Amino acid sequence: MSAIARPLCRLDELEEGRARGFDPLAQGRDSVFALRHDNQVRVYRNRCPHLDVRLEYRKDKFLSADGQLIVCYAHGAQFLPATGECIYGPCLGQTLEALPFCEKDGWLLVQMPEGLPLPG
């Protein structure tokens, strides 16, 4: 199955310690999110491994107040930004689904498998 690179945002718009949700498949909901932590960019599917629910409680609210952890606001699970591993909560030891991405001409592009919509 081939992948399509879909633009999310300009890399310089993704601030340190912040996360942003995106709707690359135009489904009317943010099915992926990107974050910058310790100057490293990561892109994850917006889906908790515990209940198959979206993580954020409102637009772009994926991180703890101090920006150090990804939080599932449905039930309080906490994930490491660098790996997506759950370190607290009912899905302890499970991980968020990381998505491949690349940078091109200053843009952050997520690699989306063709014909495979991501629920969110």
C-alpha positions as CSV (number, residue, x, y, z in Angstrom):
1,M,0.0,0.0,0.0
2,S,1.5,3.4,-1.0
3,A,1.4,6.5,1.2
4,I,0.4,10.0,0.4
5,A,2.3,12.9,2.0
6,R,-0.3,15.4,3.4
7,P,0.7,18.8,4.7
8,L,-0.1,19.6,8.3
9,C,1.6,23.0,9.0
10,R,4.8,24.9,8.6
11,L,7.4,23.5,11.0
12,D,8.0,26.9,12.5
13,E,4.3,27.1,13.5
14,L,4.8,24.1,15.8
15,E,6.0,25.6,19.1
16,E,8.2,23.9,21.7
17,G,6.0,22.2,24.4
18,R,2.8,22.6,22.4
19,A,0.7,20.2,20.3
20,R,-1.7,20.8,17.5
21,G,-4.5,18.6,16.0
22,F,-5.0,18.2,12.3
23,D,-7.6,16.8,9.9
24,P,-5.5,15.6,7.0
25,L,-8.3,13.6,5.5
26,A,-10.9,16.3,5.8
27,Q,-13.2,14.2,7.9
28,G,-14.4,17.0,10.2
29,R,-12.3,16.0,13.2
30,D,-8.6,16.0,14.2
31,S,-7.5,12.5,13.5
32,V,-3.8,13.2,14.0
33,F,-1.7,15.6,16.2
34,A,1.8,16.8,16.1
35,L,4.0,18.1,18.9
36,R,7.4,19.6,19.5
37,H,9.1,18.4,22.7
38,D,12.8,18.8,23.5
39,N,13.1,20.3,20.0
40,Q,11.9,17.0,18.4
41,V,8.8,16.7,16.3
42,R,6.5,13.8,16.7
43,V,3.2,12.9,14.9
44,Y,0.7,10.5,16.4
45,R,-2.8,9.2,15.6
46,N,-5.4,11.0,17.8
47,R,-6.6,7.8,19.5
48,C,-6.1,6.4,23.0
49,P,-5.1,2.8,23.0
50,H,-7.4,2.1,26.0
51,L,-10.9,3.2,24.8
52,D,-10.4,4.1,21.1
53,V,-11.3,7.7,21.9
54,R,-9.7,11.0,20.9
55,L,-7.2,12.3,23.4
56,E,-7.9,16.1,23.6
57,Y,-10.7,17.7,25.7
58,R,-10.8,20.7,23.4
59,K,-9.0,21.9,20.2
60,D,-5.3,21.4,20.5
61,K,-5.3,20.4,24.2
62,F,-3.2,17.2,24.1
63,L,-0.6,18.1,26.7
64,S,-0.4,18.5,30.4
65,A,-0.4,22.0,31.8
66,D,3.5,22.0,31.9
67,G,3.7,20.6,28.4
68,Q,5.7,17.5,29.5
69,L,3.2,14.7,28.9
70,I,0.5,13.8,26.5
71,V,-2.8,13.3,28.4
72,C,-5.9,11.4,27.5
73,Y,-8.6,13.6,29.0
74,A,-11.2,10.8,28.8
75,H,-9.6,8.9,31.7
76,G,-6.3,10.6,32.6
77,A,-3.8,8.3,30.9
78,Q,-0.4,9.9,30.5
79,F,2.1,9.3,27.6
80,L,5.7,10.3,27.0
81,P,5.9,12.7,24.1
82,A,9.1,11.2,22.7
83,T,7.8,7.6,22.4
84,G,4.0,7.7,23.0
85,E,4.4,5.1,25.7
86,C,1.7,5.2,28.5
87,I,3.4,5.7,31.9
88,Y,0.2,6.2,33.9
89,G,-3.4,5.0,33.6
90,P,-5.4,2.0,32.4
91,C,-3.3,1.5,29.2
92,L,0.1,1.4,31.1
93,G,2.8,0.1,28.8
94,Q,0.8,0.5,25.6
95,T,1.8,3.2,23.1
96,L,0.2,5.8,20.9
97,E,0.4,5.0,17.2
98,A,3.2,7.1,15.7
99,L,2.8,8.2,12.1
100,P,5.7,8.6,9.7
101,F,6.3,12.2,8.7
102,C,8.9,14.3,6.8
103,E,9.8,17.9,6.3
104,K,9.8,19.5,2.8
105,D,10.4,23.1,2.1
106,G,9.7,24.1,5.7
107,W,6.4,22.1,5.8
108,L,5.6,19.2,8.1
109,L,4.1,16.4,6.0
110,V,2.4,13.2,7.4
111,Q,2.6,10.0,5.4
112,M,-1.0,8.7,5.2
113,P,-1.6,5.2,3.6
114,E,-3.9,5.6,0.6
115,G,-7.5,4.6,1.2
116,L,-7.0,4.1,4.9
117,P,-8.9,6.8,6.8
118,L,-7.9,7.2,10.4
119,P,-10.8,7.2,12.9
120,G,-10.7,9.9,15.5
